[in-house]
Amino acid sequence: MMRYILAGILVVMAAAIGFVTLQWYQVRYGGQAYGAPFTLVDQTGAPITEAAFRGHPTALFFGFTNCPEVCPTTLYELDGWLKQIGDQGKDIHAYFITIDPERDTVGVLKNYVSNVSERIVGITGDADKVGEMAKNFGIYFKKVETEGGGYTMDHTASVLLLNRKGEFAGTIAYGESPEAAVAKLKRLAAEG
């Protein structure tokens, strides 16, 4: 009897895993724009919505300006990869979306991003709206208290790639080889 109960539990678990996997696949490859509608502001204070991620390939990185290593490294590398592919990647738009809008105001974000790249645009806004946008794009983030009353942010460290329709087209993982990253950006740029 116990064997049948265990077998039943395994069947239910397998079905649940299959259903979740199917949902994940449909979201990412179902021909629908990735994420959800949002209204935030760019680094100049101008409104920006999900429409900015349509009509051209897009690279998105979620991070924060007080990040000690991952964020500045990723922005620097992304800028370098875009320069490396030159005219082939001229249509790729790149964005740095803060997951720490409490500290990353428009002015802070503009200074931070413009010191690294002319190609990457910063995005910030109301903390609740930024959080909702990040979650809708599948980004993990969490405020982590530090000694002395400060905090840092734990977050997903991959660059998201979207095609011209705003559909999920892959990621560039933190620490991925420059050759692989450049190949992915070239492939993204070449998609019709």
C-alpha positions as CSV (number, residue, x, y, z in Angstrom):
1,M,0.0,0.0,0.0
2,M,2.8,2.4,1.0
3,R,4.4,1.7,-2.4
4,Y,1.3,2.9,-4.2
5,I,1.1,6.0,-2.2
6,L,4.7,6.9,-2.9
7,A,4.2,6.1,-6.6
8,G,1.1,8.4,-6.6
9,I,3.1,11.2,-4.9
10,L,5.9,10.9,-7.5
11,V,3.4,11.0,-10.3
12,V,1.8,14.2,-8.9
13,M,5.3,15.8,-8.4
14,A,6.3,14.9,-11.9
15,A,3.1,16.4,-13.3
16,A,3.6,19.6,-11.3
17,I,7.2,19.9,-12.4
18,G,6.1,19.3,-16.0
19,F,3.4,22.0,-15.7
20,V,5.8,24.6,-14.2
21,T,8.4,23.8,-16.9
22,L,5.7,24.2,-19.6
23,Q,4.7,27.6,-18.2
24,W,8.3,28.8,-18.0
25,Y,8.9,27.7,-21.6
26,Q,5.7,29.3,-22.9
27,V,6.6,32.6,-21.2
28,R,10.0,32.7,-22.6
29,Y,9.4,31.2,-26.1
30,G,5.6,31.7,-26.6
31,G,5.9,34.6,-29.0
32,Q,4.8,37.1,-26.4
33,A,6.8,40.1,-25.1
34,Y,8.8,39.3,-22.0
35,G,8.0,41.0,-18.7
36,A,5.0,43.2,-18.2
37,P,4.0,46.9,-18.8
38,F,5.7,49.4,-16.6
39,T,6.2,53.2,-16.4
40,L,9.5,54.4,-14.9
41,V,12.0,57.2,-15.7
42,D,15.3,57.1,-17.5
43,Q,18.5,58.7,-16.3
44,T,17.3,62.1,-17.7
45,G,14.0,62.0,-15.8
46,A,12.0,61.3,-19.0
47,P,9.2,58.7,-18.7
48,I,10.1,55.2,-20.1
49,T,7.8,52.2,-20.7
50,E,8.1,48.7,-22.0
51,A,7.7,50.2,-25.5
52,A,11.5,51.2,-25.3
53,F,12.2,47.4,-25.5
54,R,10.4,47.0,-28.9
55,G,11.5,47.5,-32.5
56,H,15.2,46.7,-31.9
57,P,17.2,44.1,-30.0
58,T,17.7,45.0,-26.3
59,A,20.1,44.1,-23.5
60,L,18.9,44.6,-19.9
61,F,20.9,44.5,-16.7
62,F,19.4,44.9,-13.3
63,G,21.8,46.2,-10.6
64,F,22.6,49.1,-8.3
65,T,25.2,51.9,-8.2
66,N,26.6,50.9,-4.8
67,C,27.5,47.5,-6.0
68,P,31.2,46.8,-5.3
69,E,32.0,44.5,-8.2
70,V,29.4,42.7,-10.3
71,C,27.5,45.8,-11.5
72,P,30.4,48.0,-12.6
73,T,32.1,45.0,-14.1
74,T,29.0,44.0,-16.1
75,L,28.4,47.5,-17.3
76,Y,32.0,47.9,-18.4
77,E,32.0,44.5,-20.2
78,L,28.6,45.2,-21.9
79,D,29.9,48.5,-23.2
80,G,33.1,46.8,-24.4
81,W,31.2,44.0,-26.1
82,L,28.9,46.5,-27.9
83,K,32.0,48.4,-29.1
84,Q,33.6,45.2,-30.2
85,I,30.7,44.2,-32.5
86,G,30.6,47.8,-33.9
87,D,28.1,48.5,-36.7
88,Q,26.8,45.0,-36.5
89,G,25.3,45.8,-33.1
90,K,24.3,49.5,-33.7
91,D,20.6,48.7,-33.3
92,I,21.0,47.0,-29.9
93,H,19.7,49.2,-27.1
94,A,21.1,48.6,-23.6
95,Y,19.7,49.5,-20.3
96,F,20.8,49.4,-16.6
97,I,17.8,49.1,-14.4
98,T,18.4,49.9,-10.7
99,I,17.0,47.5,-8.1
100,D,17.9,50.1,-5.4
101,P,15.8,53.2,-6.4
102,E,16.0,54.6,-2.8
103,R,19.7,55.5,-3.4
104,D,19.8,55.4,-7.2
105,T,18.0,58.7,-8.0
106,V,17.9,60.1,-11.6
107,G,21.1,62.2,-10.9
108,V,23.0,59.4,-9.3
109,L,22.1,57.0,-12.0
110,K,23.0,59.4,-14.8
111,N,26.4,60.0,-13.3
112,Y,27.1,56.4,-12.7
113,V,26.0,55.1,-16.1
114,S,27.5,57.9,-18.2
115,N,30.9,57.4,-16.6
116,V,30.9,53.9,-18.0
117,S,29.0,54.1,-21.3
118,E,27.3,56.4,-23.8
119,R,25.3,53.4,-25.1
120,I,23.7,52.2,-21.9
121,V,20.7,54.1,-20.4
122,G,19.8,54.0,-16.7
123,I,16.3,53.4,-15.5
124,T,14.9,54.2,-12.0
125,G,11.6,55.3,-10.4
126,D,9.2,54.6,-7.6
127,A,10.5,51.7,-5.5
128,D,7.3,49.7,-5.7
129,K,7.2,50.1,-9.5
130,V,10.8,49.2,-9.9
131,G,10.3,46.1,-7.8
132,E,7.3,45.0,-9.7
133,M,9.1,45.5,-13.0
134,A,12.1,43.5,-11.8
135,K,9.9,40.6,-10.6
136,N,8.0,40.6,-13.9
137,F,11.3,40.2,-15.7
138,G,12.2,37.3,-13.5
139,I,14.9,39.1,-11.6
140,Y,15.7,38.1,-8.0
141,F,16.7,40.9,-5.7
142,K,16.8,41.3,-1.9
143,K,18.0,44.0,0.4
144,V,20.7,42.7,2.8
145,E,21.4,44.6,5.9
146,T,25.1,45.2,6.7
147,E,27.0,46.2,9.8
148,G,26.8,49.8,10.8
149,G,23.1,50.2,9.6
150,G,23.8,50.1,5.9
151,Y,22.7,47.7,3.3
152,T,23.6,46.0,0.0
153,M,21.5,44.3,-2.6
154,D,21.6,40.7,-3.6
155,H,20.4,40.2,-7.2
156,T,20.4,38.3,-10.4
157,A,23.7,39.1,-12.2
158,S,22.8,38.1,-15.8
159,V,22.2,40.3,-18.8
160,L,18.8,39.6,-20.3
161,L,18.5,39.7,-24.1
162,L,15.3,40.6,-25.9
163,N,14.6,40.4,-29.6
164,R,13.0,43.1,-31.7
165,K,9.5,42.0,-30.5
166,G,10.5,42.2,-26.9
167,E,10.6,38.4,-26.6
168,F,13.1,36.7,-24.4
169,A,16.2,35.7,-26.5
170,G,18.7,34.5,-23.9
171,T,21.1,35.7,-21.2
172,I,24.7,36.5,-20.8
173,A,25.8,35.1,-17.4
174,Y,28.1,37.0,-15.1
175,G,31.6,35.8,-15.8
176,E,30.7,34.3,-19.1
177,S,33.6,34.3,-21.6
178,P,33.9,37.5,-23.7
179,E,33.8,35.3,-26.9
180,A,30.5,33.8,-25.9
181,A,29.0,37.1,-24.9
182,V,30.0,38.7,-28.2
183,A,28.6,35.8,-30.1
184,K,25.3,36.1,-28.3
185,L,25.1,39.8,-29.0
186,K,25.9,39.2,-32.7
187,R,23.2,36.6,-32.9
188,L,20.8,39.0,-31.2
189,A,21.6,41.8,-33.7
190,A,21.2,39.4,-36.6
191,E,17.7,38.3,-35.7
192,G,15.0,39.7,-38.0
